[in-house]
Amino acid sequence: MGTLAAVLAGKKIRTFRDLFEAIVTGDIEDVDGVLKITRINVSYRLKLPKEKRIEAKDALEAYLKLCPGAQSVIGCIDINHELTMEDLIE
């Protein structure tokens, strides 16, 4: 969440606590007799000005390459992410 917030901040999109949240779930499966985390699902919710939606989508597509946690497990654990955007009424 921190890496995506940093990328969003670089695009002048605010990520205060009331504007940005993540729900994270995962799957644990038996792989050859060993319980293993096989999938992490991250659902982000972001309130932002309507004109910043394209920049937010670009940030979502870019941040995994910069995220130390994701880069540590990519190839071992599938990471799925999505971004739900809501218009910020100021």
N, CA, C and O atoms as CSV, one atom per row, in Angstrom:
chain,resi,resn,atom,element,x,y,z
A,1,MET,N,N,0.825,-1.189,0.000
A,1,MET,CA,C,0.000,0.000,0.000
A,1,MET,C,C,0.871,1.256,0.000
A,1,MET,O,O,0.518,2.266,-0.609
A,2,GLY,N,N,2.003,1.184,0.683
A,2,GLY,CA,C,2.885,2.335,0.759
A,2,GLY,C,C,3.512,2.700,-0.569
A,2,GLY,O,O,3.643,3.880,-0.894
A,3,THR,N,N,3.903,1.692,-1.340
A,3,THR,CA,C,4.527,1.977,-2.638
A,3,THR,C,C,3.512,2.583,-3.597
A,3,THR,O,O,3.831,3.535,-4.309
A,4,LEU,N,N,2.296,2.048,-3.626
A,4,LEU,CA,C,1.262,2.640,-4.483
A,4,LEU,C,C,0.964,4.057,-4.031
A,4,LEU,O,O,0.803,4.944,-4.869
A,5,ALA,N,N,0.887,4.295,-2.725
A,5,ALA,CA,C,0.642,5.654,-2.218
A,5,ALA,C,C,1.747,6.605,-2.674
A,5,ALA,O,O,1.468,7.750,-3.030
A,6,ALA,N,N,2.987,6.147,-2.666
A,6,ALA,CA,C,4.099,6.999,-3.105
A,6,ALA,C,C,3.994,7.327,-4.592
A,6,ALA,O,O,4.248,8.461,-4.998
A,7,VAL,N,N,3.622,6.341,-5.400
A,7,VAL,CA,C,3.463,6.583,-6.840
A,7,VAL,C,C,2.294,7.541,-7.073
A,7,VAL,O,O,2.387,8.441,-7.908
A,8,LEU,N,N,1.207,7.353,-6.349
A,8,LEU,CA,C,0.064,8.270,-6.467
A,8,LEU,C,C,0.451,9.684,-6.044
A,8,LEU,O,O,0.061,10.655,-6.692
A,9,ALA,N,N,1.215,9.802,-4.962
A,9,ALA,CA,C,1.649,11.123,-4.497
A,9,ALA,C,C,2.489,11.822,-5.564
A,9,ALA,O,O,2.398,13.038,-5.735
A,10,GLY,N,N,3.298,11.059,-6.272
A,10,GLY,CA,C,4.086,11.630,-7.359
A,10,GLY,C,C,3.228,12.173,-8.487
A,10,GLY,O,O,3.670,13.009,-9.274
A,11,LYS,N,N,1.999,11.688,-8.555
A,11,LYS,CA,C,1.049,12.170,-9.564
A,11,LYS,C,C,0.076,13.187,-8.971
A,11,LYS,O,O,-0.942,13.522,-9.578
A,12,LYS,N,N,0.408,13.671,-7.774
A,12,LYS,CA,C,-0.393,14.680,-7.062
A,12,LYS,C,C,-1.798,14.166,-6.723
A,12,LYS,O,O,-2.775,14.912,-6.787
A,13,ILE,N,N,-1.881,12.876,-6.362
A,13,ILE,CA,C,-3.133,12.275,-5.914
A,13,ILE,C,C,-2.978,11.979,-4.429
A,13,ILE,O,O,-2.093,11.227,-4.022
A,14,ARG,N,N,-3.847,12.578,-3.628
A,14,ARG,CA,C,-3.758,12.429,-2.177
A,14,ARG,C,C,-4.217,11.040,-1.737
A,14,ARG,O,O,-5.128,10.454,-2.321
A,15,THR,N,N,-3.564,10.531,-0.693
A,15,THR,CA,C,-3.886,9.201,-0.177
A,15,THR,C,C,-4.066,9.223,1.339
A,15,THR,O,O,-3.611,8.316,2.037
A,16,PHE,N,N,-4.720,10.245,1.837
A,16,PHE,CA,C,-5.009,10.297,3.264
A,16,PHE,C,C,-5.867,9.101,3.657
A,16,PHE,O,O,-6.506,8.477,2.810
A,17,ARG,N,N,-5.873,8.792,4.942
A,17,ARG,CA,C,-6.560,7.606,5.457
A,17,ARG,C,C,-8.027,7.526,5.026
A,17,ARG,O,O,-8.522,6.439,4.730
A,18,ASP,N,N,-8.716,8.647,4.988
A,18,ASP,CA,C,-10.131,8.622,4.613
A,18,ASP,C,C,-10.340,8.537,3.096
A,18,ASP,O,O,-11.476,8.416,2.635
A,19,LEU,N,N,-9.265,8.598,2.327
A,19,LEU,CA,C,-9.368,8.568,0.865
A,19,LEU,C,C,-8.864,7.262,0.245
A,19,LEU,O,O,-9.206,6.943,-0.894
A,20,PHE,N,N,-8.063,6.516,0.982
A,20,PHE,CA,C,-7.336,5.391,0.399
A,20,PHE,C,C,-7.330,4.224,1.377
A,20,PHE,O,O,-6.957,4.383,2.540
A,21,GLU,N,N,-7.742,3.059,0.907
A,21,GLU,CA,C,-7.699,1.865,1.754
A,21,GLU,C,C,-7.460,0.634,0.902
A,21,GLU,O,O,-7.641,0.656,-0.316
A,22,ALA,N,N,-7.054,-0.436,1.557
A,22,ALA,CA,C,-6.816,-1.703,0.867
A,22,ALA,C,C,-7.419,-2.831,1.685
A,22,ALA,O,O,-7.334,-2.847,2.913
A,23,ILE,N,N,-8.022,-3.762,0.988
A,23,ILE,CA,C,-8.484,-5.005,1.596
A,23,ILE,C,C,-7.639,-6.104,0.961
A,23,ILE,O,O,-7.612,-6.256,-0.260
A,24,VAL,N,N,-6.952,-6.864,1.806
A,24,VAL,CA,C,-6.023,-7.882,1.328
A,24,VAL,C,C,-6.486,-9.253,1.794
A,24,VAL,O,O,-6.744,-9.465,2.979
A,25,THR,N,N,-6.586,-10.173,0.856
A,25,THR,CA,C,-6.909,-11.560,1.174
A,25,THR,C,C,-5.884,-12.441,0.485
A,25,THR,O,O,-5.127,-11.984,-0.372
A,26,GLY,N,N,-5.871,-13.694,0.866
A,26,GLY,CA,C,-4.933,-14.605,0.238
A,26,GLY,C,C,-5.451,-16.027,0.262
A,26,GLY,O,O,-6.415,-16.349,0.956
A,27,ASP,N,N,-4.799,-16.857,-0.502
A,27,ASP,CA,C,-5.143,-18.269,-0.558
A,27,ASP,C,C,-3.952,-19.075,-0.065
A,27,ASP,O,O,-2.806,-18.822,-0.437
A,28,ILE,N,N,-4.252,-20.050,0.781
A,28,ILE,CA,C,-3.242,-20.983,1.261
A,28,ILE,C,C,-3.658,-22.359,0.769
A,28,ILE,O,O,-4.790,-22.793,0.984
A,29,GLU,N,N,-2.734,-23.034,0.110
A,29,GLU,CA,C,-3.035,-24.339,-0.471
A,29,GLU,C,C,-1.994,-25.363,-0.041
A,29,GLU,O,O,-0.872,-25.022,0.333
A,30,ASP,N,N,-2.398,-26.619,-0.106
A,30,ASP,CA,C,-1.480,-27.725,0.143
A,30,ASP,C,C,-0.710,-27.983,-1.151
A,30,ASP,O,O,-1.291,-28.391,-2.157
A,31,VAL,N,N,0.572,-27.746,-1.118
A,31,VAL,CA,C,1.432,-27.975,-2.277
A,31,VAL,C,C,2.443,-29.062,-1.881
A,31,VAL,O,O,3.379,-28.819,-1.119
A,32,ASP,N,N,2.227,-30.229,-2.409
A,32,ASP,CA,C,3.100,-31.368,-2.106
A,32,ASP,C,C,3.246,-31.595,-0.600
A,32,ASP,O,O,4.339,-31.861,-0.100
A,33,GLY,N,N,2.122,-31.483,0.107
A,33,GLY,CA,C,2.123,-31.751,1.543
A,33,GLY,C,C,2.551,-30.585,2.419
A,33,GLY,O,O,2.649,-30.729,3.637
A,34,VAL,N,N,2.805,-29.439,1.817
A,34,VAL,CA,C,3.216,-28.260,2.575
A,34,VAL,C,C,2.199,-27.147,2.333
A,34,VAL,O,O,1.862,-26.844,1.188
A,35,LEU,N,N,1.713,-26.538,3.420
A,35,LEU,CA,C,0.822,-25.398,3.253
A,35,LEU,C,C,1.625,-24.212,2.744
A,35,LEU,O,O,2.671,-23.864,3.293
A,36,LYS,N,N,1.115,-23.601,1.686
A,36,LYS,CA,C,1.862,-22.539,1.014
A,36,LYS,C,C,0.906,-21.423,0.621
A,36,LYS,O,O,-0.195,-21.685,0.137
A,37,ILE,N,N,1.324,-20.181,0.828
A,37,ILE,CA,C,0.556,-19.044,0.314
A,37,ILE,C,C,0.751,-19.042,-1.197
A,37,ILE,O,O,1.877,-18.932,-1.684
A,38,THR,N,N,-0.343,-19.163,-1.933
A,38,THR,CA,C,-0.232,-19.247,-3.391
A,38,THR,C,C,-0.747,-17.997,-4.105
A,38,THR,O,O,-0.417,-17.757,-5.267
A,39,ARG,N,N,-1.557,-17.206,-3.401
A,39,ARG,CA,C,-2.170,-16.059,-4.075
A,39,ARG,C,C,-2.454,-14.964,-3.050
A,39,ARG,O,O,-2.916,-15.234,-1.941
A,40,ILE,N,N,-2.172,-13.742,-3.440
A,40,ILE,CA,C,-2.524,-12.568,-2.649
A,40,ILE,C,C,-3.400,-11.684,-3.530
A,40,ILE,O,O,-3.045,-11.367,-4.665
A,41,ASN,N,N,-4.545,-11.294,-2.987
A,41,ASN,CA,C,-5.497,-10.437,-3.692
A,41,ASN,C,C,-5.591,-9.109,-2.946
A,41,ASN,O,O,-5.860,-9.084,-1.745
A,42,VAL,N,N,-5.372,-8.016,-3.655
A,42,VAL,CA,C,-5.436,-6.699,-3.035
A,42,VAL,C,C,-6.496,-5.873,-3.769
A,42,VAL,O,O,-6.417,-5.664,-4.980
A,43,SER,N,N,-7.483,-5.415,-3.009
A,43,SER,CA,C,-8.523,-4.543,-3.550
A,43,SER,C,C,-8.336,-3.160,-2.943
A,43,SER,O,O,-8.576,-2.954,-1.754
A,44,TYR,N,N,-7.908,-2.219,-3.769
A,44,TYR,CA,C,-7.722,-0.844,-3.324
A,44,TYR,C,C,-8.992,-0.053,-3.586
A,44,TYR,O,O,-9.699,-0.294,-4.565
A,45,ARG,N,N,-9.273,0.904,-2.692
A,45,ARG,CA,C,-10.349,1.862,-2.889
A,45,ARG,C,C,-9.735,3.242,-2.737
A,45,ARG,O,O,-9.005,3.511,-1.784
A,46,LEU,N,N,-10.040,4.107,-3.686
A,46,LEU,CA,C,-9.445,5.441,-3.697
A,46,LEU,C,C,-10.494,6.470,-4.083
A,46,LEU,O,O,-11.178,6.330,-5.097
A,47,LYS,N,N,-10.611,7.503,-3.264
A,47,LYS,CA,C,-11.442,8.660,-3.608
A,47,LYS,C,C,-10.507,9.707,-4.178
A,47,LYS,O,O,-9.488,10.041,-3.572
A,48,LEU,N,N,-10.858,10.226,-5.351
A,48,LEU,CA,C,-9.976,11.173,-6.020
A,48,LEU,C,C,-10.771,12.049,-6.971
A,48,LEU,O,O,-11.896,11.709,-7.338
A,49,PRO,N,N,-10.189,13.182,-7.376
A,49,PRO,CA,C,-10.857,14.007,-8.382
A,49,PRO,C,C,-11.014,13.223,-9.690
A,49,PRO,O,O,-10.111,12.494,-10.100
A,50,LYS,N,N,-12.142,13.379,-10.319
A,50,LYS,CA,C,-12.454,12.639,-11.543
A,50,LYS,C,C,-11.362,12.781,-12.603
A,50,LYS,O,O,-11.072,11.829,-13.329
A,51,GLU,N,N,-10.766,13.952,-12.692
A,51,GLU,CA,C,-9.758,14.190,-13.736
A,51,GLU,C,C,-8.435,13.462,-13.471
A,51,GLU,O,O,-7.544,13.487,-14.319
A,52,LYS,N,N,-8.296,12.821,-12.318
A,52,LYS,CA,C,-7.066,12.100,-11.978
A,52,LYS,C,C,-7.184,10.585,-12.192
A,52,LYS,O,O,-6.251,9.848,-11.871
A,53,ARG,N,N,-8.301,10.117,-12.721
A,53,ARG,CA,C,-8.523,8.672,-12.869
A,53,ARG,C,C,-7.484,7.988,-13.764
A,53,ARG,O,O,-6.989,6.918,-13.410
A,54,ILE,N,N,-7.153,8.562,-14.882
A,54,ILE,CA,C,-6.178,7.941,-15.795
A,54,ILE,C,C,-4.821,7.840,-15.110
A,54,ILE,O,O,-4.140,6.822,-15.235
A,55,GLU,N,N,-4.423,8.882,-14.389
A,55,GLU,CA,C,-3.150,8.848,-13.678
A,55,GLU,C,C,-3.158,7.777,-12.583
A,55,GLU,O,O,-2.139,7.126,-12.350
A,56,ALA,N,N,-4.288,7.591,-11.917
A,56,ALA,CA,C,-4.387,6.554,-10.885
A,56,ALA,C,C,-4.280,5.164,-11.505
A,56,ALA,O,O,-3.628,4.286,-10.939
A,57,LYS,N,N,-4.902,4.955,-12.647
A,57,LYS,CA,C,-4.784,3.666,-13.341
A,57,LYS,C,C,-3.335,3.404,-13.740
A,57,LYS,O,O,-2.842,2.283,-13.610
A,58,ASP,N,N,-2.656,4.439,-14.225
A,58,ASP,CA,C,-1.241,4.308,-14.594
A,58,ASP,C,C,-0.396,3.937,-13.370
A,58,ASP,O,O,0.516,3.115,-13.464
A,59,ALA,N,N,-0.705,4.548,-12.229
A,59,ALA,CA,C,0.033,4.249,-10.995
A,59,ALA,C,C,-0.165,2.790,-10.593
A,59,ALA,O,O,0.788,2.129,-10.180
A,60,LEU,N,N,-1.387,2.284,-10.710
A,60,LEU,CA,C,-1.670,0.894,-10.355
A,60,LEU,C,C,-0.862,-0.060,-11.232
A,60,LEU,O,O,-0.377,-1.087,-10.759
A,61,GLU,N,N,-0.724,0.282,-12.491
A,61,GLU,CA,C,0.028,-0.583,-13.409
A,61,GLU,C,C,1.540,-0.517,-13.168
A,61,GLU,O,O,2.261,-1.440,-13.546
A,62,ALA,N,N,2.023,0.553,-12.551
A,62,ALA,CA,C,3.465,0.756,-12.404
A,62,ALA,C,C,4.026,0.355,-11.042
A,62,ALA,O,O,5.202,0.002,-10.954
A,63,TYR,N,N,3.234,0.398,-9.992
A,63,TYR,CA,C,3.806,0.323,-8.649
A,63,TYR,C,C,4.417,-1.030,-8.287
A,63,TYR,O,O,5.375,-1.070,-7.515
A,64,LEU,N,N,3.900,-2.137,-8.816
A,64,LEU,CA,C,4.432,-3.449,-8.426
A,64,LEU,C,C,5.920,-3.589,-8.746
A,64,LEU,O,O,6.652,-4.259,-8.018
A,65,LYS,N,N,6.360,-2.966,-9.818
A,65,LYS,CA,C,7.776,-3.034,-10.199
A,65,LYS,C,C,8.668,-2.309,-9.194
A,65,LYS,O,O,9.875,-2.546,-9.144
A,66,LEU,N,N,8.073,-1.429,-8.399
A,66,LEU,CA,C,8.821,-0.638,-7.423
A,66,LEU,C,C,8.637,-1.137,-5.990
A,66,LEU,O,O,9.315,-0.658,-5.081
A,67,CYS,N,N,7.748,-2.075,-5.781
A,67,CYS,CA,C,7.377,-2.516,-4.437
A,67,CYS,C,C,8.311,-3.619,-3.928
A,67,CYS,O,O,8.347,-4.705,-4.507
A,68,PRO,N,N,9.065,-3.357,-2.858
A,68,PRO,CA,C,9.988,-4.369,-2.343
A,68,PRO,C,C,9.282,-5.661,-1.926
A,68,PRO,O,O,9.786,-6.753,-2.192
A,69,GLY,N,N,8.131,-5.546,-1.282
A,69,GLY,CA,C,7.407,-6.745,-0.861
A,69,GLY,C,C,6.959,-7.580,-2.042
A,69,GLY,O,O,7.149,-8.797,-2.059
A,70,ALA,N,N,6.371,-6.937,-3.020
A,70,ALA,CA,C,5.902,-7.658,-4.207
A,70,ALA,C,C,7.073,-8.275,-4.963
A,70,ALA,O,O,6.998,-9.424,-5.398
A,71,GLN,N,N,8.140,-7.525,-5.117
A,71,GLN,CA,C,9.290,-8.036,-5.848
A,71,GLN,C,C,9.946,-9.216,-5.137
A,71,GLN,O,O,10.604,-10.042,-5.769
A,72,SER,N,N,9.763,-9.290,-3.827
A,72,SER,CA,C,10.325,-10.407,-3.052
A,72,SER,C,C,9.590,-11.715,-3.281
A,72,SER,O,O,10.171,-12.789,-3.124
A,73,VAL,N,N,8.299,-11.634,-3.658
A,73,VAL,CA,C,7.512,-12.869,-3.777
A,73,VAL,C,C,7.013,-13.165,-5.190
A,73,VAL,O,O,6.519,-14.263,-5.449
A,74,ILE,N,N,7.135,-12.206,-6.103
A,74,ILE,CA,C,6.698,-12.458,-7.480
A,74,ILE,C,C,7.471,-13.654,-8.025
A,74,ILE,O,O,8.690,-13.736,-7.875
A,75,GLY,N,N,6.768,-14.561,-8.645
A,75,GLY,CA,C,7.374,-15.794,-9.130
A,75,GLY,C,C,7.066,-16.954,-8.202
A,75,GLY,O,O,7.102,-18.114,-8.613
A,76,CYS,N,N,6.763,-16.639,-6.949
A,76,CYS,CA,C,6.399,-17.669,-5.968
A,76,CYS,C,C,4.929,-17.583,-5.581
A,76,CYS,O,O,4.279,-18.598,-5.333
A,77,ILE,N,N,4.417,-16.365,-5.534
A,77,ILE,CA,C,3.039,-16.105,-5.133
A,77,ILE,C,C,2.397,-15.229,-6.203
A,77,ILE,O,O,2.966,-14.213,-6.601
A,78,ASP,N,N,1.213,-15.624,-6.668
A,78,ASP,CA,C,0.471,-14.794,-7.614
A,78,ASP,C,C,-0.075,-13.578,-6.879
A,78,ASP,O,O,-0.632,-13.706,-5.789
A,79,ILE,N,N,0.082,-12.414,-7.465
A,79,ILE,CA,C,-0.455,-11.183,-6.883
A,79,ILE,C,C,-1.492,-10.620,-7.843
A,79,ILE,O,O,-1.197,-10.327,-9.002
A,80,ASN,N,N,-2.693,-10.479,-7.343
A,80,ASN,CA,C,-3.784,-9.864,-8.112
A,80,ASN,C,C,-4.141,-8.558,-7.417
A,80,ASN,O,O,-4.220,-8.503,-6.189
A,81,HIS,N,N,-4.355,-7.512,-8.197
A,81,HIS,CA,C,-4.760,-6.246,-7.588
A,81,HIS,C,C,-5.788,-5.555,-8.462
A,81,HIS,O,O,-5.830,-5.735,-9.679
A,82,GLU,N,N,-6.613,-4.759,-7.802
A,82,GLU,CA,C,-7.626,-3.980,-8.514
A,82,GLU,C,C,-7.800,-2.658,-7.785
A,82,GLU,O,O,-7.492,-2.535,-6.599
A,83,LEU,N,N,-8.294,-1.684,-8.512
A,83,LEU,CA,C,-8.502,-0.350,-7.954
A,83,LEU,C,C,-9.927,0.089,-8.254
A,83,LEU,O,O,-10.334,0.185,-9.412
A,84,THR,N,N,-10.669,0.352,-7.203
A,84,THR,CA,C,-12.009,0.934,-7.330
A,84,THR,C,C,-11.877,2.414,-7.006
A,84,THR,O,O,-11.367,2.796,-5.953
A,85,MET,N,N,-12.349,3.240,-7.939
A,85,MET,CA,C,-12.230,4.674,-7.759
A,85,MET,C,C,-13.599,5.300,-7.528
A,85,MET,O,O,-14.588,4.934,-8.163
A,86,GLU,N,N,-13.629,6.249,-6.606
A,86,GLU,CA,C,-14.836,7.010,-6.318
A,86,GLU,C,C,-14.503,8.490,-6.518
A,86,GLU,O,O,-13.410,8.938,-6.174
A,87,ASP,N,N,-15.446,9.237,-7.071
A,87,ASP,CA,C,-15.229,10.655,-7.259
A,87,ASP,C,C,-15.156,11.359,-5.912
A,87,ASP,O,O,-15.995,11.137,-5.040
A,88,LEU,N,N,-14.161,12.198,-5.752
A,88,LEU,CA,C,-13.988,12.989,-4.536
A,88,LEU,C,C,-14.798,14.260,-4.712
A,88,LEU,O,O,-14.604,15.010,-5.669
A,89,ILE,N,N,-15.690,14.487,-3.792
A,89,ILE,CA,C,-16.499,15.706,-3.812
A,89,ILE,C,C,-15.877,16.681,-2.826
A,89,ILE,O,O,-15.880,16.454,-1.616
A,90,GLU,N,N,-15.345,17.769,-3.367
A,90,GLU,CA,C,-14.658,18.756,-2.512
A,90,GLU,C,C,-15.534,19.942,-2.274
A,90,GLU,O,O,-15.133,20.877,-1.581
